[in-house]
Structures are given as C-alpha cells and as structure tokens.
Amino acid sequence: MNKVIASPYPYELPSRESGTRVALVIIDMQRDFIEPGGFGAALGNHVESLQKIVPIVGRLLRTFRELGLPIIHTREGHRPDLSDCPPAKKSRGDSLLRIGDRGPMGRILVLGEPGNDFVKELLPQPGELVVDKPGKGAFYATNLHERLQSLSISHLIFTGVTTEVCVQTSMREANDRGYECLLVEDGTESYFPEFKQATLRMIQSQGGIVGWVTTANRLTDSLRQAYG
C-alpha cells in the first residue's frame, strides 16, 4: 500500500486491489462563510483568513478529478421555512443577521440562496456528490454514509471550513463509522488560528485517535504515485 507522510505516523492509501477507495471531502466552502456579507462576516469574523485556502483546495480538487477519484462537497443550509433549523441554533449569538434573515447575498444559510452556494473556484462538477446538511457534521440527518458505502469508500481526505467546527465534527463522525480519516493541514482554516492549531493537535493525539494530519503537497505526491 502507498503511504502519505503524515502525523502521528504515515497514512496508508487503499491499493487498487483492495476493492476500497479514497475520496476527497470538501467541507462547506460556501460564500456565506468565505465572502464578505455572508454569515461568517455577520458573526463579526474576518473572512479573509478563510479565503487563503481556496487555491490549495482547488489544487487538490483538480488532482482528484485528474485521477478519477471520488469527491464529496458538503454545504450547510436549511429549508426556506427553517423547519430543519433548531430554534437554539437560529437564536444563538448577538449578530445583527441570523439564519434565515436577508443579507447582501440573500437569506443567510438557506438552501438555494446565492450566499449558500459554493465559491466559484470550487463549484462541483457533474458526478460529484453534493451533501446538504442542516447540522455541523456531514453525517447528521444526511445519507452520506450510505452513499459512501455504495461507492466502496473506506478512506476520507478532509478539507474545508471551519477546522474546529464543521470539519472536526464531520471527521469525528466519520471516524466513529470506521473510515480512515486524513486532514489536510493547509487545506483547512478557522477564523481563529489558535482554534485550528488546537484541533490539529487533538485529531492526531493518542496515536491518531481521530485520524492523521498531512499537507497538500505530500498528499498530492502520494496520490499520483498510487493512482497516476
């Protein structure tokens, strides 16, 4: 099996003969979180810190497409009537705009609104899975697990935002379901640098209790050796 240089120790990619596959998971690279005028900015965050990973995730996305490997895009959002949004989620915080309110890019975190779409550099292509999720984790109230199983996916490569919230939650959910999880350190970001660093340490602690951590370049090199 081909290995990726990673921490706390090398991450093994599934071989072609194993019958299982590795997939890229891009968590919530949405305009609402990354562009001015969205939900992230409404909460008082500096969205510029998230924008810097867009080119890196884009390079990984192109690599997976070139190699014909599965890709999953997740998108946090709610039905227009907010029936799938718990009242506590909507009311929490003290920002001027809340979930469902109309902002510069339409209603915030509502499916189908312009701000809820993916940033233009990372738009899905036909055949790539798009998972709309009402919660922080990609497996909560979705059929993601069943879809991954139908594709014989055993290994998941995580990127996206934010590191300590939706990315970590999804990674922990995947770990509990038996997936081998690898987080791309420079392909994920937080509004708070210290939160990202703490999450990276937590994931790989105790011998990889949640998974592994690597860089985009190391991952790309190993993917091309294994599947190119």
C-alpha positions in Angstrom: 0.0 0.0 0.0 1.2 3.5 -0.8 1.7 5.8 2.2 1.4 9.5 2.8 3.9 11.2 5.0 1.6 12.3 7.9 1.4 12.8 11.7 1.4 10.9 14.0 2.6 8.3 11.5 2.3 7.5 7.8 -1.3 7.2 6.4 -1.9 4.2 4.1 -3.9 4.7 1.0 -6.0 1.8 -0.2 -4.4 -0.2 -3.0 -6.2 -0.7 -6.3 -6.5 -4.4 -5.4 -8.2 -3.8 -2.1 -11.7 -3.1 -3.5 -12.0 0.1 -1.5 -11.4 3.7 -2.4 -10.2 7.1 -1.1 -12.4 10.2 -1.5 -11.9 13.9 -1.1 -14.3 15.7 1.3 -14.6 19.5 0.9 -16.5 20.9 3.9 -18.7 24.0 3.5 -16.6 26.1 1.1 -19.6 28.4 0.8 -20.0 32.1 0.0 -21.9 32.5 3.3 -18.7 31.6 5.2 -15.9 32.9 3.0 -17.1 36.1 1.3 -18.0 39.5 2.8 -21.7 39.9 3.5 -22.3 36.3 4.5 -23.0 34.5 7.8 -19.3 34.4 8.8 -18.9 38.1 8.4 -22.3 38.8 10.2 -20.9 37.0 13.2 -18.0 39.5 13.3 -15.3 37.3 11.8 -12.6 38.3 9.3 -13.4 36.1 6.4 -10.1 36.9 4.6 -8.5 34.2 6.8 -10.6 31.5 5.1 -10.1 32.8 1.6 -6.4 31.8 1.6 -7.1 28.1 1.4 -9.3 28.3 -1.7 -6.3 27.8 -4.2 -5.0 24.9 -2.1 -8.3 23.1 -2.0 -8.7 23.9 -5.7 -5.4 22.1 -6.5 -6.5 19.1 -4.5 -9.8 19.1 -6.3 -8.1 19.1 -9.7 -5.8 16.3 -8.7 -8.7 14.1 -7.6 -10.5 14.9 -10.8 -7.5 14.0 -12.9 -7.1 10.7 -11.2 -10.8 9.8 -11.4 -11.2 9.6 -7.6 -14.5 10.4 -5.8 -15.2 13.9 -4.5 -17.8 15.0 -1.9 -18.8 18.6 -1.4 -20.8 19.4 1.8 -23.0 22.5 2.2 -24.6 23.7 5.5 -28.0 25.1 4.9 -31.7 24.9 5.8 -35.0 24.7 4.1 -36.7 28.0 3.4 -39.2 27.5 6.2 -36.3 26.7 8.6 -38.2 23.6 9.7 -34.8 21.8 10.0 -33.2 24.6 12.0 -33.4 24.2 15.8 -34.6 27.4 17.4 -31.5 27.5 19.6 -29.3 27.5 16.5 -31.2 30.4 15.0 -31.2 32.5 18.2 -27.7 31.9 19.4 -25.2 34.8 19.3 -25.7 38.5 19.2 -25.1 39.3 15.5 -27.4 41.7 13.6 -28.2 39.0 11.0 -29.3 35.5 11.9 -30.0 32.3 9.9 -32.9 32.9 7.6 -32.5 36.7 7.6 -31.9 38.5 4.3 -28.4 39.7 3.8 -26.3 41.0 0.9 -26.3 37.6 -0.8 -29.9 36.5 0.0 -31.3 34.7 3.0 -28.4 33.5 5.2 -27.8 29.8 5.3 -30.9 29.0 3.3 -30.6 26.4 0.6 -30.9 27.8 -2.9 -29.9 31.3 -1.9 -26.8 32.9 -3.7 -24.8 33.1 -0.5 -25.4 29.4 0.3 -23.7 28.3 -2.9 -20.1 27.3 -3.2 -17.4 29.8 -4.0 -16.9 29.9 -7.8 -13.4 28.4 -7.7 -14.7 25.2 -6.1 -18.0 24.6 -7.8 -18.9 20.9 -8.1 -18.9 19.1 -11.5 -21.5 16.6 -12.7 -21.0 13.3 -10.9 -19.5 14.7 -7.7 -21.6 14.2 -4.6 -23.2 17.3 -3.0 -24.4 16.8 0.5 -26.7 19.4 2.0 -26.5 19.2 5.8 -28.6 21.0 8.4 -26.0 20.4 11.2 -22.3 20.8 11.7 -21.5 17.2 11.0 -21.7 15.9 7.4 -23.4 12.6 8.6 -26.1 14.2 10.8 -29.6 14.0 9.1 -28.0 13.1 5.7 -27.5 9.9 3.7 -23.7 10.4 3.3 -22.7 7.1 5.0 -24.9 5.1 2.7 -23.7 6.9 -0.4 -20.0 6.3 0.7 -20.7 2.7 1.3 -22.3 2.3 -2.2 -19.1 3.6 -3.7 -16.8 1.3 -1.5 -15.1 4.3 0.1 -13.1 3.5 3.1 -10.6 6.4 3.3 -11.6 10.1 3.6 -9.4 13.1 3.0 -10.8 16.2 4.8 -10.5 19.9 3.8 -12.7 23.0 4.2 -14.0 25.2 7.0 -14.0 25.7 9.8 -11.4 23.4 11.2 -12.7 23.3 14.8 -16.4 23.2 14.0 -17.8 21.5 10.8 -14.5 19.9 9.7 -13.7 18.4 13.0 -17.3 17.3 13.7 -17.5 15.6 10.3 -14.2 13.9 10.8 -15.2 12.6 14.2 -18.4 11.3 12.8 -16.6 9.5 10.0 -14.1 8.0 12.5 -16.9 6.6 14.6 -18.2 4.9 11.4 -15.0 3.2 10.6 -13.5 5.5 8.0 -9.7 6.1 7.9 -9.6 9.9 8.1 -6.8 12.3 7.0 -6.9 16.1 7.5 -5.0 18.4 5.1 -3.5 21.0 7.4 -3.1 23.7 4.8 -6.4 22.8 3.2 -8.5 23.8 6.2 -8.9 27.0 8.1 -10.5 28.8 11.0 -11.4 32.4 11.9 -9.3 31.8 15.0 -5.7 30.5 14.4 -5.4 29.1 17.9 -8.6 27.0 17.4 -7.2 25.4 14.2 -3.9 24.6 16.0 -5.7 23.0 18.9 -7.8 20.9 16.6 -4.8 19.6 14.7 -3.3 18.5 18.0 -6.5 16.9 19.2 -7.0 14.9 16.0 -3.6 13.3 15.9 -3.2 12.8 19.7 -3.2 9.4 21.4 -1.7 7.7 18.3 -4.3 9.2 15.9 -7.4 8.9 18.0 -9.5 10.7 15.3 -7.1 10.5 12.3 -4.0 11.8 10.6 -2.7 15.2 9.5 -0.6 16.0 6.4 0.0 18.8 3.9 -1.5 19.2 0.4 1.9 18.7 -1.4 2.6 15.5 0.5 -0.8 14.1 -0.2 -0.7 15.0 -3.9 2.7 13.4 -4.4 1.4 10.1 -2.8 -1.8 10.1 -4.8 0.0 10.5 -8.1 2.4 7.6 -7.1 -0.5 5.4 -6.0 -3.1 6.1 -8.7 -1.4 8.1 -11.5 
